[in-house]
Amino acid sequence: MNDKVMVYINGEPKEVEKRNYTFKEVIELAFGSYDDSQKDYTMTSTRKNDDGEKHKQSYSFWDEIKMKEAMRINVDSTNRS
């Protein structure tokens, strides 16, 4: 049985399994698909630590993202020039 957590990806609430996600999986959650032939992606997250302080982190393609309750993830895509 997997636990579920509520996260916010680009402002949209999403109930996801509480586990590690690849960079690509989070992009697919954000946009429905992943296209590295024409786009570059950036990703940052914010969440409150147990002591109530905000924690901000940036991710790169090889990172794994551990989904935590109320985590806010912003994913941006840009066209390659």
N, C-alpha and C positions, 0 to 999 in steps of 0.2 A: 504494500500500500504506500503510495507516494503522497506526501503532504503537498498542499497547494498554497501558494502565496499570491497576494494581489500586488502587482507592480504597475507602473505607469510608463508606457513607452510612447514618447512624443505626445504626452498628455492624455493618452487613451488608456483607461484601466484594462488590464489583461490578467486573468487568472491563469497562472502557469505552475508547473511542477516545481517544487523547491529542490533544485539541483543546479549543477554547473551547465551553462550554455556556451556554445562556441560563438565567436563574433558573428559568423555567418547566420547561425540560428536566430540571434537577436535581430539582425537585419531583416530576416524573413518574417519575424513577428511584427516588425515595424512597417514593412512595405509589402508583404505578401510574397516577395521573391527577392532573389539576389542576382545582380548583374554586374560582374566585375569587368566585362569587356568595354563598357561605356561609362562606368561610374566609379568614383572613389567614395569611400564612406568614412565618416568620423563618428565616434561614440563617446559620450561622457555619462556618468551617473552621479546622482547625489542621494544620500540617505542620512538619517540621523543615527549617530552612534548610541550605544546604551546610555551614555551620559547626556544625551540630548544635543550634542554638537553635530553640525552638518559635516559630512565627509564627501568630498568630490574626487572623482577618479576619471581618468581618460583611458581608453582602451585602444589596442592595435589588433591587427588581424589574427595574431597567434594567441591572444589572450582568451581565457575562459572567464565567464561572468557568472558569479554565484548569485542566483536570485534570492533576494531577501524581502520580507514583508515591507510594503510601502516604498520600495526602491523606485526612484525616478530616473529613467534612462532617456537620453536625447540622442537620436540617430539622425545624421544629416547625410545627404548624398549630393555630390557635385558631378557635373559632366566633365569628362576628361577633355582637354583641349589639345 
